[in-house]
Amino acid sequence: MTNFIPIFPLGIVVYPGENLNLHIFEPRYKQLITECNESKKPFGIPTVIESKMQDFGSLVEILEITTIHPNGEMDIKTKGIRIFRVLEVIKDVPDKLYSGAIV
């Protein structure tokens, strides 16, 4: 089954069941986190190695936004849910600052 998910590529591997704390500061990811939190939907963290996004990543859920700073930056707690494989990257998502992927 294929699905569209918003993506937040990072140079890390997130395992299912692993907790990950993130500091969100880029406008595109502030938008992604705000929308995913409001809709209670997960987002993907595809792994980046040597500046190249890999074909696999982890779907993560937002457990909590612990702090929203005055400048809009956020500290969040997430948890890995499951692994996905990227079928296609959607760089320009209409009305969004962030990218997405068909997985």
Secondary structure as GFF3:
##gff-version 3
##sequence-region A 1 103
A	DSSP	beta_strand	4	6	.	.	.	ID=ss1
A	DSSP	beta_strand	19	24	.	.	.	ID=ss2
A	DSSP	alpha_helix	27	39	.	.	.	ID=ss3
A	DSSP	beta_strand	43	49	.	.	.	ID=ss4
A	DSSP	beta_strand	52	68	.	.	.	ID=ss5
A	DSSP	beta_strand	74	85	.	.	.	ID=ss6
A	DSSP	beta_strand	88	90	.	.	.	ID=ss7
A	DSSP	beta_strand	100	102	.	.	.	ID=ss8
###
